[in-house]
């Protein structure tokens, strides 16, 4: 059984579908986020972030799979325990954990109001740090801890952890808290790979390329073309295929890796 966070749209939703197609029951977790209008962000992306998880659950069920959806604010202290309790009650023990949810918002140390893509941007503050690191880093760590505790308690001998990252070791200009939070999640996941190996658990991080989850504009596509390190814009389903592979038996020898997709 798979628990996929942030699965109401984008890579999370595509991953839920990919895992269900391979026979996993899936708990789709999400938090509806109502973003204010922003000239640099398409309305489609804002709508994606504000939807619930029922559409993806319906699609999985229509294809013959098993899925449930639950809204959860990962900033709440007891969120990890409650999500695992719910998963076990409706679908069974969690064998696959995909840390996909993000508290993303663009923040910066520079005295500017918009980023290079014309999106509204905030100054780094206690609020931006707490939100992004709270979801991407702290919640990710607590979900891994809950996963490990329950797997050991039931005598489990198989498990998969996959985290999503972005940015890089040199920082993430104009998304500085996001980059820092993802770096922390990478580190937590690498530690899990070594500490939980004896339980048959693999843990890996996937670094997608620019992925069109609804936020990609013509300006973003041009930025990709202009950057020699960015080869193309991917679709969520392409990234989900890699995640689903890492969650399979075939990937049992792949652990403690950061896999950068191009």
C-alpha positions as CSV (number, residue, x, y, z in Angstrom):
1,X,0.0,0.0,0.0
2,X,1.3,3.4,-1.0
3,X,1.0,6.8,0.8
4,X,1.6,9.7,-1.7
5,X,1.6,13.2,-0.3
6,X,0.5,16.2,-2.4
7,X,-1.3,13.9,-4.8
8,X,-4.2,16.0,-5.9
9,X,-2.4,17.2,-9.0
10,X,0.9,17.2,-10.9
11,X,3.6,14.7,-10.1
12,X,1.8,13.4,-7.0
13,X,-1.4,12.6,-8.9
14,X,0.5,11.0,-11.8
15,X,2.5,8.9,-9.2
16,X,-0.7,7.7,-7.5
17,X,-2.0,6.6,-10.9
18,X,1.3,4.8,-11.8
19,X,1.5,3.0,-8.5
20,X,-2.2,2.0,-8.7
21,X,-1.7,0.7,-12.3
22,X,1.0,-1.6,-10.8
23,X,-1.3,-3.0,-8.2
24,X,-0.7,-0.8,-5.2
25,X,-3.6,0.6,-3.1
26,X,-3.0,4.3,-2.8
27,X,-3.8,6.9,-0.1
28,X,-3.9,10.3,-1.9
29,X,-3.1,13.0,0.6
30,X,-3.6,16.7,-0.3
31,X,-4.1,20.2,1.1
32,X,-6.2,22.6,-0.9
33,X,-4.2,25.8,-1.4
34,X,-6.0,29.0,-2.6
35,X,-3.3,31.1,-4.1
36,X,-4.0,34.8,-4.9
37,X,-4.0,35.8,-8.6
38,X,-0.5,36.3,-9.9
39,X,0.3,37.7,-13.4
40,X,3.3,35.3,-13.6
41,X,1.3,32.1,-12.7
42,X,-1.3,30.6,-14.9
43,X,-4.8,30.3,-13.5
44,X,-4.7,26.5,-14.4
45,X,-1.9,26.0,-11.8
46,X,-3.9,27.9,-9.2
47,X,-6.9,25.7,-9.9
48,X,-4.8,22.6,-9.7
49,X,-3.5,23.5,-6.2
50,X,-7.0,24.3,-5.0
51,X,-8.7,21.0,-6.0
52,X,-9.3,18.0,-3.8
53,X,-8.2,14.4,-4.3
54,X,-11.4,13.0,-5.6
55,X,-10.7,13.2,-9.3
56,X,-7.6,11.1,-9.0
57,X,-9.3,8.6,-6.7
58,X,-12.2,8.3,-9.2
59,X,-9.7,7.7,-12.1
60,X,-7.9,5.0,-10.1
61,X,-11.1,3.3,-9.2
62,X,-12.5,3.5,-12.7
63,X,-9.4,1.6,-13.8
64,X,-10.0,-1.1,-11.3
65,X,-7.6,0.1,-8.6
66,X,-8.1,0.9,-4.9
67,X,-7.6,4.4,-3.6
68,X,-8.8,6.8,-0.9
69,X,-8.2,10.5,-0.5
70,X,-7.7,12.6,2.7
71,X,-7.0,16.2,3.2
72,X,-4.1,16.8,5.7
73,X,-2.1,19.9,6.7
74,X,1.4,18.5,7.1
75,X,2.3,21.5,9.3
76,X,0.1,20.0,12.1
77,X,2.1,18.3,14.7
78,X,0.2,15.0,14.6
79,X,-0.3,14.8,10.9
80,X,2.0,11.8,10.2
81,X,0.4,9.6,12.9
82,X,-3.1,10.4,11.7
83,X,-2.3,9.7,8.1
84,X,-0.8,6.3,8.8
85,X,-3.7,5.5,11.1
86,X,-6.1,6.4,8.3
87,X,-4.1,4.4,5.7
88,X,-4.1,1.3,7.9
89,X,-7.8,1.6,8.6
90,X,-9.0,1.9,5.0
91,X,-6.3,0.3,2.9
92,X,-3.7,-1.5,5.0
93,X,-0.1,-1.1,6.2
94,X,2.0,1.4,4.3
95,X,4.8,-0.2,2.3
96,X,5.6,2.7,0.0
97,X,6.0,6.3,1.1
98,X,6.3,9.1,-1.5
99,X,7.2,12.5,0.0
100,X,6.0,14.7,-2.8
101,X,4.0,17.4,-1.0
102,X,5.5,20.9,-0.8
103,X,4.9,24.1,1.0
104,X,6.5,25.9,-1.9
105,X,6.4,29.6,-2.2
106,X,9.1,31.8,-3.8
107,X,11.2,33.9,-1.3
108,X,14.4,35.8,-1.6
109,X,17.0,37.8,0.2
110,X,16.9,40.5,-2.6
111,X,14.7,43.7,-2.2
112,X,12.4,42.8,-5.1
113,X,8.7,42.1,-5.6
114,X,8.8,39.8,-8.6
115,X,11.1,37.0,-9.6
116,X,12.8,36.5,-13.0
117,X,9.7,34.9,-14.4
118,X,7.4,37.7,-13.3
119,X,5.9,35.8,-10.4
120,X,5.1,37.5,-7.1
121,X,7.9,36.9,-4.6
122,X,8.3,37.5,-0.8
123,X,11.2,38.5,1.4
124,X,12.6,35.6,3.5
125,X,10.8,35.7,6.8
126,X,9.9,33.5,9.7
127,X,6.6,32.7,8.0
128,X,8.2,31.6,4.7
129,X,10.9,29.5,6.4
130,X,8.4,27.9,8.8
131,X,6.0,27.0,6.0
132,X,8.4,25.6,3.4
133,X,10.8,23.8,5.8
134,X,7.8,22.7,7.8
135,X,6.2,20.8,4.9
136,X,9.1,19.8,2.8
137,X,11.7,19.0,5.5
138,X,10.1,18.5,8.9
139,X,7.0,16.7,7.7
140,X,9.0,14.6,5.3
141,X,11.2,13.5,8.2
142,X,8.3,12.7,10.5
143,X,6.6,10.7,7.8
144,X,9.7,8.7,7.3
145,X,10.0,8.2,11.1
146,X,6.3,7.0,11.3
147,X,6.9,4.7,8.3
148,X,10.0,3.1,9.9
149,X,8.4,2.7,13.4
150,X,5.3,0.9,12.0
151,X,7.3,-1.3,9.6
152,X,9.5,-2.4,12.4
153,X,6.6,-3.0,14.8
154,X,4.9,-5.3,12.4
155,X,8.1,-7.2,11.5
156,X,8.1,-5.9,8.0
157,X,10.9,-6.8,5.6
158,X,10.1,-4.7,2.5
159,X,9.6,-1.0,2.0
160,X,10.2,1.9,-0.4
161,X,10.7,5.6,0.3
162,X,11.0,8.1,-2.5
163,X,11.4,11.9,-2.0
164,X,11.1,14.7,-4.5
165,X,13.7,17.4,-4.7
166,X,14.6,20.5,-6.7
167,X,17.3,23.2,-6.8
168,X,20.8,22.0,-6.0
169,X,23.8,22.1,-3.6
170,X,24.7,25.7,-4.7
171,X,21.3,27.0,-3.5
172,X,18.1,28.0,-5.3
173,X,18.0,31.7,-6.0
174,X,14.5,33.3,-5.7
175,X,13.3,30.1,-4.1
176,X,15.7,30.0,-1.2
177,X,13.6,28.4,1.5
178,X,12.4,25.8,-1.0
179,X,15.9,24.9,-2.0
180,X,17.0,24.6,1.7
181,X,14.0,22.5,2.6
182,X,14.7,20.1,-0.3
183,X,18.3,19.8,0.7
184,X,17.2,18.8,4.2
185,X,14.8,16.2,2.8
186,X,17.6,14.8,0.6
187,X,19.7,14.3,3.7
188,X,16.9,12.7,5.8
189,X,16.2,10.3,2.9
190,X,19.9,9.3,2.5
191,X,20.0,8.6,6.3
192,X,16.9,6.5,6.0
193,X,18.5,4.5,3.2
194,X,21.4,3.4,5.4
195,X,19.5,3.1,8.7
196,X,16.6,1.1,7.3
197,X,18.4,-1.2,4.9
198,X,18.3,-4.1,7.3
199,X,14.5,-3.9,7.1
200,X,14.5,-4.3,3.4
201,X,13.8,-0.6,2.8
202,X,15.3,1.4,-0.1
203,X,15.2,5.2,0.0
204,X,15.9,7.4,-2.9
205,X,15.5,11.0,-4.1
206,X,14.2,12.0,-7.5
207,X,15.2,15.4,-9.0
208,X,12.7,16.0,-11.9
209,X,13.5,18.4,-14.7
210,X,11.2,21.4,-15.2
211,X,7.8,19.6,-15.2
212,X,4.6,21.0,-16.5
213,X,2.2,20.7,-13.6
214,X,0.3,23.7,-14.8
215,X,2.8,26.5,-13.9
216,X,4.9,26.4,-17.1
217,X,4.4,29.5,-19.2
218,X,6.1,30.7,-22.4
219,X,8.6,32.5,-20.3
220,X,9.5,29.3,-18.5
221,X,9.8,27.4,-21.8
222,X,12.1,30.1,-23.1
223,X,14.2,29.9,-19.9
224,X,14.6,26.2,-20.4
225,X,15.7,26.7,-24.0
226,X,18.2,29.3,-22.9
227,X,19.8,27.2,-20.1
228,X,22.2,24.5,-21.4
229,X,21.6,22.5,-18.2
230,X,17.9,22.2,-18.8
231,X,17.1,20.0,-21.8
232,X,13.4,19.9,-22.0
233,X,10.1,20.3,-20.1
234,X,8.8,17.0,-18.8
235,X,5.3,15.8,-18.1
236,X,4.2,14.5,-14.7
237,X,3.6,11.0,-16.1
238,X,7.3,10.8,-17.2
239,X,8.5,11.5,-13.7
240,X,5.9,9.2,-12.1
241,X,7.3,6.3,-14.2
242,X,10.7,6.7,-12.5
243,X,9.1,6.9,-9.1
244,X,7.0,3.8,-9.7
245,X,10.1,1.9,-10.8
246,X,12.0,2.9,-7.7
247,X,9.0,1.5,-5.7
248,X,9.1,-1.8,-7.4
249,X,10.9,-5.1,-6.6
250,X,13.1,-4.6,-9.7
251,X,14.7,-1.6,-8.0
252,X,15.8,-3.5,-4.8
253,X,19.5,-2.7,-5.4
254,X,18.9,1.0,-5.9
255,X,19.1,3.0,-2.7
256,X,20.8,6.1,-1.2
257,X,20.7,7.7,-4.7
258,X,19.7,11.2,-5.9
259,X,18.5,10.5,-9.4
260,X,18.5,13.6,-11.6
261,X,16.2,13.4,-14.5
262,X,16.9,15.3,-17.7
